[in-house]
Amino acid sequence: QDIATVGAIVAAGPATLDAWYIDANDLLDSYTVGAKAAFDVEGIKLGADARWVSVDLDNDDTDNTLAKIVLTADAGLVDAKVAYATTDKEGGTTALDNDATTTLLGWTITSNGKADADYWQAVLGFDVLSNLNLSANYGNIQYVDGTDDLEEEEVYAQLLYKMSKNLNTYVRYGTYTKETTTAGVTTDDNDDTR
């Protein structure tokens, strides 16, 4: 597989801008632009991350795009995050890996590969100790697959233990549901405790 990529990263004050293009021969062409910013307002660390992605698969005529924004706040003992992603009505395949920067991932839910998606995430965390964080996490995505309307939702608690700067572990417990609506009839595909 022949792959070529070019990118540019520019730091401008509290913001960092990036732009990337990749061509994987006989597979895809993709480009993405993003911006990250971090601010400190009276001891509260605020962050923003916005990204737009376009992927043109060589064997597919659909438009695969994603736009997302992530807002974060850290006030010492309390931290929060709100994220939103939306994909094109034709397609939402914007990454080869669900962990990639060019998609949005929760625990079970991802926006990758989902057309006409609206995906919301919300997190509220508390530091129990300096290296132990307890958080409540929520995610909801609505998207289409052919003529079907689908909705996935997850609610879970996470206990994160930071052993060192580069090593941590976590425990999660929560629920995950998935519903499919076809011609006005809704069926439960999943209703799990995980």
N, C-alpha and C positions, 0 to 999 in steps of 0.2 A: 504494500500500500504506500503510495507516494503522498506525503503530507507536507504542506507548507503553511507557515503561520507568520504573522507580523503583528506587533503590538506596540502601543505607546502608553506610557504612564507619566502623568504630570502632577506634581504636588503644588498646590496653590493655597497658601495659608492653611486654614484648618481642613481644607478639602483635598482629596486625591481623585483625579480623573483618570480613567483608563479606556482604551479602545483596542479591540482585538479583531483580527480576521484570520480564519483558517480555511484551507481547502484540502479536503481529503479526497484524492482522485477516485472517481466512480462511486463515491459515497455521499459527500455533502459539501456545501459551502456555508459558512456561518460567520456572522459578525455580531459583536456585542459592544455596547458602550455603557459605562457605569460611573457612578460618583459616590464617594464616601466622605462623610464629614463628622468631626468630633468637636464638641464644645464643652466647656466647663462653666456652668452658670451657678454661682454662689454655692459651690461644693457639690453640685449635681452634675454628673457626666451625662451629656446627651449625645446621641449618635443617630446618623441617618445614612441609609445605603439605598441607592436607586439604581436600577439596571433595566436595559432593554436589549432583547436578543432576537435575532432572526436566523432561522436555519432553513436552507433550501436543500432538501434531500434529492439526490440525482435521479432516483427511481420513482419520485412522487411529485405530483403537481400541486399539492396542498401548500398553503402558507403556514409556516410554523413560527409563531412569534410569542414572546412573553414580555410583559412589563411587570416589575415588582418594586415595592418599596418596603423597607424595614426601618422602624423607629425604635430606639432603645433609650432607657434612662436608668441610671445607677445612682442612688442616693445613700450609699454606704450599706446599711442593713437591708434596704429594700431595692429591688431591681424590677424592671418591666420591659416588655417587648410587644409591639404590635406590628404585624406584617400582612401585606396584601399582594396577591399576584393574580394576573389575568392573562389568558391565552387567546389566540386567534380562534375564530369560529370554525376555521377549516382544520386546524391542527395545533397541538401544543408540545410536539416533540422538540425540545430545545437543548437536550443534553444526552450524552451516551451513558451517563452515570447519575443516579438520583441525588448523590451528594454534591454535584457540581454547583458552582456559583451561578450558573445560568438556569437554575430551576429553584423551586422552594420546597423544602422537605420538613415534615413534622416527624412523628414517630412512625405511623403507618401511612399517612397521607402524603402524596406528592402531587405537584402540578404537572410533572413531566409526562408527556404522552396523552394529555387530556385536553380535548378541544372545547372551546367556548367556556373555559373554566373561570370561576370566581372563587378564590381561596383566601380565607382569613385565618390568621393565627393570633393568639393572645397569650401572654405569659406574665405571671406575677410571682416573684420570688422573694424569699426572706433568708437572710444569713442567720442560721441557728448558732453557728460558731464561725470563726474567721475562715475555716476551710470546709464548712458544711452548709449547703444551701438547700432549702425546701421550696419547691415551686408548684404552682397550679398551672396547667397547660390546657389550652382549648384550640381546636382546629376544626374548620368546616369548609368543605369544597363542594361546589355544584358545577356540573359539566354535562356534556352530551356525548352520546355514543350512537351514531346513526340517528334513529328516531327516538331513542330512549333518553330520558332525563335521569341523571344519577346524582345522589348526594351522599357524601361520606362525612362522618363527624367523629371526633375523638376528644375525650376528656380524661386527663390523667395527672397524677401527682408524681413528682420526681424528687428523689433525695440524692444530691450530688456531693461526693466527697473528693476534695482536691488533695491528693497525697503530696504532690509537689507542683512546681510551676508547669511541668509538661506531662503530668500523669494524673488522671482522675478516673473515678468509677462512679456508676450511678445505679439506682434501683427505681423502676417505674411500676405503677399500678394504675389501671384505668379501664375505660370502656371504649369500644369502637363499634360504630354502626354504619351500614351501607344500605341504601334503598334505591331501587330502580322503578321509575314510573314509565309505563308503556301504555299509550292510548288512554291516559287518565287513571290507570290502575297501578297502585303502588305495591311493591312486594319488598319484604325484608330479605336482603341477601346475607347480611351479617348482623349479629347482635351479640358481641363478644365482651367478656371481661378478660383482660390481659395483664 
